[in-house]
């Protein structure tokens, strides 16, 4: 039953073994002369100022939620648009509820100010 999957298993095994061999060989044979200057973080040739980890404003979170909101809407509305005649009234009601929930998310984003750019 699983005979047709043997070539895929061999390919995955071969790719895994070859990648481990390449990483191992590059670790052994590659040049390694670490210096403090090479180990320092690079910021356009300038010395880093301040900590590497900073708090991000909530604006980025709101923009990400807005992107996900509209991305999911498009993903789920395209199949509905192709099957609109077969789904009938049930599909229309289900899609209406879905769009209503997404509209609530859009109103939330609007109230939080994610659509206002400064």
Secondary structure, DSSP 8 states (H G I E B T S, - for coil): --GGGHHHHHHHHHHHHHHHHHHHHHHHHS-----HHHHS--BTTB---S-S-----HHHHHHHHHHHHHHHHHHHHHHHHHSHHHHHHHHHHHHHHHHHHHHHHHHHHHHHTTT---
